[in-house]
Amino acid sequence: MKRTLYTEDHEAFRAVVRTFLEKEVLPHYEQWEKDGIVSREAWLAAGRQGLLGLAVEEEYGGGGNPDFRYASVLAEEFTRAAAPGLAIGLHNDIIGPYLTKLATDEQKRRWLPGFCSGEIVTAIAMTEPGAGSDLQGIRTTAVDHGDHWILNGSKTFISNGILADLVIVVAKTTPEGGAHGLSLLVVERGMEGFERGRNLDKIGQKSQDTAELFFEDVRVPKENLLGELDGAFVHLMTNLAQERLAIAVAGIAGAEHLLELTTRYVKEREAFGRPLAKLQHVRFEIAEMATECAVTRTFVDRCIAEHADPTGLGLDPVNASMAKWWATELQKRVADRCLQLHGGYGYMSEFPVARAFTDGRIQTIYGGTTEIMKEIIGRSLLG
């Protein structure tokens, strides 16, 4: 079905993103995969191209355009290019709203220009070794010491963890408050007591630096409190719909791209003296995946439109959860089926379907697991 989501301006932006990928990302990507990290120059190049801070006010160097469809174009093109290592979506769509919506004017002046130029790479640190989706299980603490906090604890699985210059840390500021006793503190590179652990060895997304972070008596100025004291739970819940939608956008884009690659492959690859595409089983596989992608695309595009509508209330958290779990589970199924249709070649690392299989596997886990998404949906229906 013809997509009606994007205007000519969005498609012009898509061309800019593709050019950036061709010139600044793809020529270096294999080396980044070997290094386990992207170069800082790539972040600076993204800043020069205007790809960072799309929704940030122009006075701070941003694009000044809150239309989420531009972020959606970015997510689609980076997914199609199989380049998740340069985590612009995390920077723009997940961390950006915390800074634009919660930061004071002074904090905005301090952080947003670098955020938009690529000089400041960002991360958010919520997950701990003993606490994933359960906010009440967070053990990192911040104790009030007058004009500063003393931060102690550790975090794990932190995307951009090695490169990050600015980390939004979820910490317990009122111990007896449970999930409602948490605050967001901004820890900056160079603060004494802030240490990074190893760059974690993952099965996919090798060039996306994912790290353990440690905080030992870190003095965090009171000026680095982001949002309300003990308000982290509400702040986190407010921004989760966009985070989950962004993951869903990448999920369906990934599934569609794999379907395109595999459709081309089965037309060219021969078995038993004829193309694979002539086998009924293969045609049925392609037909099923194409139908599932078309249905999912329609729903995700509707979610994007609702979220981008300036006259509306934004995307409902339940629909965001539906989009996230369905699109990412579809991506996982399509990756598995497409790899199977590639046969032995699909298991070879140099084939795009192999990398997509491992790179995309995390999609059903981060941003809230599929099981958490179903729980959110179920509670909304059943109480």
N, C-alpha and C positions, 0 to 999 in steps of 0.2 A: 504494500500500500504506500502511496505517496505520503511522505512526511510533510506536515504543514507547520511544524513547530518553529522553524527557523526562518529569518528574513534574509535579504541580500547582505545586510551588514554582518549577520552571524556567519554566513558562508564566506564572506571576504575575510573575516577573522580566522576561519578554518584554514584558508589558504596561507595566512601568515604563520599559523601554528605548524602546518606541514613543512613550510620552508625552514622554520626554526629547527624542527626535528631533523630534517635532511642535512642541515649545515652544522648544527651545534651539538646534536645528540648522537645520531646513528653512527657517524664516523668513529666515535670514541666509545661506543657502548660495550663492545667486547672487552676492551681494556678495563672499563669500570667493573664489569662482571668479575674479571680476574682479581682486581684490586679489592673488591668488596665494598666499594664506595665511589660515588661520582666526584668529579672535580669541583672545586669551589668556583672555577671559571664558568662552569655551566650555569650556576645560580646567577652569577653576575651577567651572563649573556641573556638569561631569561628576563632579568630586570631591565636590561637595555632594550629588549624587544617589547617591553610593556606587558609581559605575561604574569607578573607578580602584582598582587594587590589590585586586582581588577575592580573590586568593590570598595576599595579604600578611597577616601576623599582626595580630590586632586591637590589640595593644599599640602598634603603629606607625600605627594609623588605617585599617588595611585591613579587608577583609571576612572574613578568616580562613577562607575556604572554598576549598580547592584543587580542587574539582570542576570539571573543564575544561568540563563541559556548560554552565556559566554563560557562560564565554568564548565558547563556540560560539553561544549565543543572541545575544550581542552582535554577533558577526561576521555572523550571518544577517540580523539586523535592520538593521545599518548598510549591508549590501550591498543589501538590498531597498529601502532608502531612497535608494540611489545617493549615499551621503555618505562616500566614503573619505577625504576631506580631513582630518577629525578622526581622526587615526591612533591610536585607543584600543587597537586590537589590537596594534599595534607596541609600544606602551607597556606594556600588561599582559602579553601572551603571549610576546613575544620578549625584551624587555629585563627585565621583571619577574623571571623565573627567575634571571637572573644576579645580581640584587641579593638575592633571598631565599635562594638556595642558596650563593652564594660570599662575600657580604659578611660582615665581622666584626660583632660586636655594636655596636662603635663606629660603623662605617660605616652600619649599619642605623638607628641613632639619628639619624645625621646626614642621611640621604637619604630614608628611607622615608616619614616623615610628609608631606613635601612631595610625594613621588611620589603618595601617595594623595589629597592635597588638590587636586592640579592646579597647585600653586605651582612644582613642579619638573617640566618637560617633558623627556623623555629621548630619546636617539638612540644608535645603535651605529654606529661608523665602522670598516668593514673594507675596503670596495672602494676601490681607488686607480685613478688614470688608466691605469696599466699593469698592474693586477692585479685581476681580478674574483673568480672562483671559485678561483683558484690562490693558496692561502695562501703558498706558497713564493716567490711573486713580490712579496710585500709589502716595500716599501722604507722605510716610516716607521720611524725608530729611536728608541730610548730608552736613553740612556747613564747609567749609575750614577754619581751625584755625591754619595755619602754619604747624606745625609738626604733626597735628592730625585733625580728623574730629569730629564734634559734631553731633551725630546721635539722631534723634527724630522721633517717630512714633510707630506704632503697626502692628502686623501681626497675622493672624489667620489660623486655619486648618494646622498647621505645624507638619508634621510627624517627630517623634523622638524629638518633642519639649521639653519634660521634661528631657530626658536623654542627649540631645545633649551637647557636650563640645565645639563644633565649629559650628557656624551658618553662612552660606553665606547669607547676607542680600542684597536685591535689594533696593537701595535708590536713591532718586533724588539728583543729585549733581549739575546739571545745570537746574534750574527751567524752563527756557524758552525753553529748548530743547525737551520737550515732551518725547516720548518713547526713543529718542536718547540723553536724558540728564540724563540717569540712569547709576549707577555704582554698582559693586559688592564689598561689604565690609565684611570682616570676623570678626565676633564678637565672642569672646571667653568667656567661663564660668568664672565668677568672675569679669568681667568688671563692674565697678560701674555704676548703672543706668540701667543695663540689668536685667529685671525681667520676670519671667514666670507666666502666668496666670494659670487657672485651666486646668487639664487634661480633655479634652472635652469628654462628654458622647455620644458615637456613637451607631448606631444600629448594627454595626458589627465591626470586627477587634478590639475587646475590649482590647486585650493586646498590641496593637500598640499605644503607647503614642502619642496623638495628642493634641497640646496645642496652646494657645494664647501666643504671645511674646510681651513685651513692652520695648521700648527704650526711656529713659528720660535723655537727655544730656549725652549720653554715649561717652566717649573719645575713639575714634578708631584711633590707630596710623596709620600714612601714610603708614607704612610698611605692613598694613593689607588690602591695596587695592589689589583686585584680578583682574588681567587683565588690560585692558586699562581704563583710566578715560573716563566716558561717553560711555563706550563700552559694557554695560550690555546687551543691546538689541541684538547686534550681537552675543555675547557670548551665550545668552540664546537660540537664534534661532539655533545656530550651534549644540548645544547638545540635542535639542528636539527630533531629529530623533531617537537617541538611547533610550531616555527615553520612547518614544511611542512604540518602538519595544519591549522593555522589558515588558511593560504592555500588549502588544499583545501576547507575549509568555506565560505570566501567564494566559491570557484570554483563549486561546485555550487549554492549559494544564488543566485548571479548568473545561472546558466543557467536555473534553475527560474523565477526572476522574469521573465526575458526571454520564456520560453515562455508564461507566464501573460499577459503584455502582448500578445504576438503572437497568441495564440489569441483573445483578445478583439477584437483589431484585425481579423483576417480574417473574423470573424463580422459585423462592422459595415461593413467596406469593400466596395464593390461594383465589379465590373468586368464588362463585357459584359452588363449588366442583371441580375446576380445576385451574391450575396456571394462573396468570394474563397474562403470555406470550402466552397463547393459544387464547387470545382475539384479534381479528383482529385490533381493534383500537390501542391496546397497541403495536402490531407489527408494525403498520404504524408509530406510534410515534417514536419508536426506530429507524426504518428505516430512517425517515426524519432527526433525530438528527445525526445519524451515517454518513449520506451523507454530511450534512452540516459541520460536524467536519472534515471529510476527505478532503473536498474541501478547507476549511480554513487552515488546517494543511499544505497542499501543498503550499499555498501562503505564509504563515508565514515562513515556512522552507526556501523558496526561498529568502525571505527578510533577514533572518538570514545569509544565505550563502553570499548574496551580501554585507551585513554589515561586515562580517568576512573576506572577500576577501582582502588580503593585496595589491593586484595588482590593485584593483579598486578604485573608488571614494567614496565608502561607500553607504549606503542606501539613496535613494532619499527621501526628506522630504514628498513628496506627497504620495509615496508608504507607508511610515511609518504611515502617517495619515490614509490611507486606511486600513492597517493592524490593527491599534489601534481601530478604530471605529467598524470595522466588527467583529474582534475577541471578543471584549468586549461585544458588543450587542448580539453576539451569546452566550457568556457565560451567560448573563442575561436571554436569552430565554430558554436555556437548563436548567438552575437552576430552573426556574419557571415550566417548563414541567416535570422535574424529581421530583420536590416536589409534583406536582399533582399526578403523578403515584404512589408515596408513600402513598397517601391518608393521613389520620389523623396522621400516624407516621411521615410523612414528616414535620409536623408542630411542632414536639417535638424537643426541643433543643439538646437532646442527639444524635439525628440522624445526620450524617455528611451532609446530603442534606440540613437540616435546617440551619446549620452554613454556608454552602457554599452560600446559598440564601442571607443571610445578609452580609457575608464577601465580597462577590463578587460584591455587588451592586455599590460600589464606583468606580469600574473599568471604567464605562462609563463617569465618571465625572473628576477624577484627571488626570493630564497629558494633559489636554485639553479635553473639553466635546465632545461628539459625534457631536453636532451641530458645534463646532469650526472645527472639523476634516472635516466635509462636506463642510464648507466654504472654507477651504484651498484647498480642491480638486476641488471645483467648480471654484474658482478663477484661478487655474492653467489651467483649460480647457476653461474658458469663458472670462478671463481677468477681 
